[in-house]
Amino acid sequence: MREFAPSPGDVFFVELLGRRVVRPPHDRTQGAFPVPPEVQLTDAVVFEAIHASFVMESLGCREQYSTFSFKARGNEPGWMVLAEPGRMSFNAMDLAQPFLFRNVERTGDDDNAEYRADGMTLTVTRGWCRDTMSGELFGWTAEAEVDGTVYRGCAVRGDL
C-alpha cells in the first residue's frame, strides 16, 4: 500500500481474494429490531492480494473480468494475450491485427495453467510479477510462445 499510495488520501487500485463477513449490530435496546442491509457492519477477510496499481496505470474497476479467463501482457515489444474458454487472441504493437486462435485446450489448475492452440501456447503461473513499464503488480507471471517467438510478462485472472 505504501508503494502505490505513499501519502494519506492517495488513490490506488487493488484486487483481493477473500470474503465478506457481516457483523451483528451492537443493539443497546432489549427489543429485536431488524437491521436493514444498508446499515449492517461488514468486514473483509483477505486471503490474498492479486493485483495492485496506481489508478492511472490500470483499468481497475472498469475492467470486464467476467469476459476472459486470463489477460497477459508484456513489454519490449508491447504484447497482449486474451485467453477465453475455447479461444485466444494475441496482439503486439507491430501487428496490423490480432492473431485469433480457436480450439484452445486448457490444462493445469488455478495456480499453473496452460492454454494451447496450433501455433501458440500461453502459460500462466501464480506468483508476483511486476510490469516493467508501469510498475503494476500482478498475481501471475505469463509466457506466451507464438510461432516460435517467446514473450514474457504478467497476467491477471478474469472469471474468478
C-alpha positions in Angstrom: 0.0 0.0 0.0 2.8 2.4 0.8 4.2 1.9 -2.7 1.0 2.7 -4.6 -0.3 5.3 -2.1 2.6 6.9 -0.3 0.7 9.8 1.1 -2.6 9.7 3.1 -5.5 10.2 0.7 -3.7 8.9 -2.4 -5.9 6.6 -4.6 -4.7 3.2 -5.8 -6.3 0.1 -7.2 -6.1 -3.4 -5.5 -7.7 -6.7 -6.3 -8.1 -9.1 -3.4 -9.3 -12.6 -3.0 -11.4 -13.0 0.2 -14.8 -13.0 1.6 -17.2 -10.6 3.2 -18.3 -11.2 6.8 -21.4 -9.5 8.2 -21.0 -8.5 11.9 -24.1 -8.4 14.1 -25.0 -4.8 15.1 -24.5 -3.7 18.7 -28.1 -3.2 19.7 -28.4 -1.3 23.0 -32.1 -1.9 23.3 -33.7 -5.1 24.5 -36.1 -5.3 21.6 -35.5 -7.3 18.4 -35.5 -4.7 15.7 -34.4 -5.8 12.3 -31.4 -4.1 10.9 -31.6 -3.0 7.3 -28.8 -4.3 5.0 -27.5 -0.8 4.3 -26.6 -0.3 8.0 -25.1 -3.7 8.6 -21.5 -3.7 9.5 -19.2 -5.8 7.4 -15.5 -6.9 7.5 -13.4 -8.0 4.6 -11.4 -11.1 5.3 -8.5 -11.0 2.8 -6.9 -14.3 1.7 -4.6 -12.8 -1.0 -3.8 -9.7 -2.9 -3.6 -10.5 -6.6 -3.2 -7.1 -8.3 -2.1 -3.6 -7.3 -1.5 -0.5 -9.3 -1.7 3.2 -9.5 -5.2 4.1 -10.6 -3.9 5.8 -13.8 -2.0 2.7 -14.9 -4.8 0.2 -14.8 -8.4 -0.2 -15.9 -9.1 -1.2 -12.3 -12.8 -1.3 -11.6 -13.6 -0.7 -15.2 -12.1 -4.0 -16.3 -14.6 -6.6 -17.5 -13.1 -9.6 -15.7 -16.1 -11.9 -16.5 -15.2 -11.7 -20.2 -11.9 -13.6 -20.0 -10.0 -16.3 -18.2 -6.6 -14.6 -18.3 -5.2 -11.4 -19.7 -1.5 -11.4 -20.2 0.8 -8.6 -21.3 4.4 -7.6 -21.6 6.8 -5.0 -22.9 9.7 -4.7 -25.4 7.8 -5.2 -27.6 4.3 -4.5 -26.2 2.1 -7.5 -26.5 -1.2 -8.9 -25.0 -3.0 -12.2 -24.9 -6.6 -12.6 -24.1 -7.4 -16.2 -23.1 -11.1 -17.2 -23.1 -12.8 -20.6 -22.9 -12.0 -22.3 -26.3 -10.1 -19.4 -27.8 -7.2 -16.9 -27.5 -6.1 -13.8 -29.2 -2.6 -12.4 -29.5 -1.8 -8.8 -30.3 1.5 -7.0 -30.5 2.5 -3.4 -31.4 3.9 -4.5 -34.7 0.9 -6.4 -35.9 -1.7 -4.9 -38.2 -4.4 -7.0 -36.5 -4.5 -9.6 -33.7 -3.9 -13.3 -34.3 -7.0 -15.3 -33.3 -6.7 -19.0 -32.2 -9.7 -21.3 -31.8 -9.9 -24.9 -30.4 -7.8 -23.9 -27.4 -7.2 -26.5 -24.8 -6.6 -25.6 -21.2 -4.6 -27.8 -18.8 -3.4 -27.3 -15.3 -5.1 -25.8 -12.2 -5.8 -22.4 -10.7 -2.1 -21.9 -9.8 -0.5 -23.0 -13.1 -2.4 -23.1 -16.3 -1.5 -23.7 -19.9 -3.6 -22.7 -22.9 -2.5 -24.4 -26.1 -3.6 -23.9 -29.7 -2.0 -24.7 -33.0 0.9 -22.1 -33.3 0.5 -20.6 -29.8 0.9 -21.5 -26.1 0.2 -19.3 -23.1 1.5 -20.4 -19.7 0.4 -18.6 -16.5 1.9 -19.3 -13.1 0.8 -17.9 -9.8 3.4 -15.6 -8.3 4.1 -11.9 -8.1 5.1 -10.2 -11.4 5.9 -6.5 -11.8 5.2 -4.8 -15.1 8.5 -3.4 -16.4 7.0 -0.1 -17.6 4.1 0.8 -15.3 5.3 -0.9 -12.0 1.9 -2.6 -11.7 1.9 -5.8 -9.6 0.1 -8.9 -10.9 -0.6 -12.2 -9.2 0.6 -14.3 -12.2 3.6 -14.5 -14.4 3.0 -15.2 -18.1 4.9 -16.7 -21.0 3.4 -16.7 -24.5 5.0 -18.6 -27.4 3.7 -17.6 -30.8 5.2 -19.3 -33.9 8.5 -20.0 -32.0 8.9 -16.5 -30.5 8.7 -16.3 -26.7 7.1 -13.3 -24.9 7.4 -12.9 -21.1 5.2 -10.7 -18.9 2.5 -10.7 -16.3 -1.2 -11.8 -16.2 -4.4 -11.0 -14.4 -7.1 -13.6 -13.9 -10.6 -13.0 -15.0 -13.6 -15.1 -14.3 -12.7 -15.7 -10.6 
